[in-house]
């Protein structure tokens, strides 16, 4: 489960060890609803949309697993700079009135790749963010320099973490969802009980959702303009665990 994954991590900065211990104690008793959100930048629109719009009546994760290496090392420097800006200047990009409560740099022994911190000889492979949304809900973001399919295998399947929704924001899959290694890794998994019930199709995606996925909700723009800027939630057809509710 998600707590077991975090428990296998360690804090790479000694001054954060106590904070990480406190976070573990908090997460241990937290029922985790998990979103799987490949990304190549720190755009938190899907997190905002699933917490602070009418979409939350469908699904609203409190944990997001965010692999960033769909395009190799393309996004690595961006997230390293995000961490450096926070630790140097306490800076975090303003978006959607989201507040950053905590950032922790962690290392997981089983994840093969890593970020580098500043010019110091410090490497880490998990950036953990604890954020507060405008509706006062708390979200935990786990950013790791893995490809989406490696994160599915090495985190979700390895730790038996059920996924509530897979998020395709057009900023992290690497290609159309059905054309990347993540899709067969999910579709052909033996761990059917971990598969996402829902698929989030971001507003800049021009292709159709995978065959068999059923549109259940379109997130409206504030002014009701959904014709050109659709953000859609589909129900997947992956396994009997995802029976349609009426």
N, C-alpha and C positions, 0 to 999 in steps of 0.2 A: 504494500500500500504506500501512499505518498509519504507518510511518516517514516516508514522503513527506509525509503530512499534518502530522506534528509538525515536520518540518524547515521547513515554510512558516510556522510560528508563530514568534513572538518573545516574549521575556520582557518584561513591562511594568515590572518592578521591577529596577533595575540590580543590586541586591545578589543577585538570583537568576540572573543571566546565566550564571555559571560552573556553577551547579547544573544549569541547563537544558542546557548544553553536555554535561555528564557524562551526563545522562539520555539525550540523543540518542545518544551513543556506546553506551550500554547497549542501547537499543531497536533500534539498527541491526542487531544480531546476535541479536535476540530473535524466534523464530518466534511470530507473533501468532495466537492463537485468539480470535476477537472475538464478544462478546455485544452485542446492540443492545437497550438497556434504557431506554425512556422512563420518566421519573420526575417526581413533583412534590414529593418529600421525600427525605431522605438515608437512607431505610431500605435497608440492605444485606442484607436477608434472602436475596434471590435469589443474590447473590454468595456468601454463606455456604453456601447450600444446594448450589450447584454446585461448591463446593470442599471442603466438610467433611461432607457426608453421602454416602450410597450413590449419589446422583445423579451423582457425579463419574465413575462408570464409563461414563456415557452421553456427557457432554460437560462440560468444565470450562474455560471461557475464561480467559485471563490479561489480556485487555483488554476494557473495557466502554465503549461509546459511549452517553452518557446525555443525550439532549435533554430539556429540562424545560418547554417552552412549549406543551404540549397545551392548556392552559387560559389561554393568553395570558401575562400578566405575573403570574399568581396565585402561582407558585412562585419568582419571581425574587428577591424580598426574603428568602426563606428561605435560599437558597444564598448570597446576598450576606452575610447575617448569619453563616452558617457560616464563610465566609472571614474576616470581620471578627473573629469570636471566636478563630479560630486565630492570626491575626496580632497581636491585642491581648493575649490571655491564654494562648496556646498550648493552647487548649481544642478538643477534638473529642469528639463524643458517643460514649459507650461503647456498644458493641453487639457481641454475639457474640465478644467477646475479640479483636476486630480492632484492629490497631495501625496508626496513621497514621505512616508514615515520612517523607513529604514532601508538601508542597502547593506548587504553582507557579501563578502567575497569568500567563496567556498571551494574546496577541492574534493572531488569524488574519486576514489582510487581506481574504479573500473571504467571510467570514461577516458578515452585515449587522448583527446586533444585538449588544448588549453588556450586561455587568454594570457597576456602579460600585463603586469601592473606598473605603470609609469616607466622609469628607467631602472627600477630595482629588480633584483633577481627573485621576483615573486610571481608564481604562476598559479592560475586558478581555472577551473572549468565550469563553475556555476556562479552566476550573478543572481542573487536573490533580492527581490524588491518586495517590500510590504507597502501597499498604497491604500489610501482612503478615497473612495469615490464621492461625487457630489451628493449621493443619497446616504452617505455615512457608512456604507458597506465597506468591508475590508477585503482586499484581494492580495494574493501572493503570486508573484511572477517568478518563474524559474527559467533563466536564460542560459543556454548552453551552446557551445560551438560545435554541435553535431549536425549532421544532415537530418532531415525529417525522418527518413526510414531508419537511420541508426538510433535516433531518439526513441522511436516507437519500439524497436527491439530491445535496446539497452536500458531504457527507463520504464516505459509503460508495461511491456511484457515481462521484463526481468523482475519487476517489483509488483506485478499483478495490480496495476493501477487502472481501474475502470475509467473510460473516457466518455464524457457526456456529449461533447461536441467537437468536431474537427473544423478548424477555421481557415478558410481560403480567402485571404484578403487581397490576393494578387500581389503580395509583398513578401514572399517567402517560400512558396512551394517549389519554385524553380522552373515550372512549366504548368500546363493544364493538369489538373489533379489526376485525371485518368492516365496521364502520360509519364508519371514519375514513379520511382521505385516504392514510394510510400503507399500508393494505391494497391498494388498486389500484396504488399506486406500486410496491409489491413485486411483486404478481401480474402486472402488465403490463410490467414492466421488460424491456428488451432485454438487460440484463446478467444473464442467467440464472445464470451461474457465481458470482454474488455472493450469491444468495438463501440464506437460512438453511435448514439441514437440519432444525433442531429449533425447536419452539415451546414455551415454558414458560408454563403456565397457573397463575397464583397461587391461593393457597388461599381468597381472598375473592371469587373470580369465580363468579357464579352461572350464567352462560351456557355453552353447549357450545363446544368448539373448532370452528374453521372446518371446513366439509364437506371430506372428503378427507384430513384430518389423522388420523394413526393413533397411538393411545395406545401408548407403548412403556415407560413407567415411571411409577409413582406413588411419590413420596418419602414414606416412613413417618414419622409422629411418633415421638419417642424411646420412647414407651410403646406404639407399635404402633397408635395410634388414627388410622386413615386414613379412617374412615367419614364424619366431619364436617369434616375439615380436610385435604382433598386438595390436594396440589401435584403437578401432572402435567406430564410431558414427552411431547410428541407429535412424530412425524416428519411433516414437511410433504410435500406431493405436488408440490412446485414444481421440475420439471425432472428430467431423467435423471441429473444429477450427484448426486442424492440417492437412490441405489439402496438398497433395504432390505438390511441385513445380517442373516444368520441364523446 
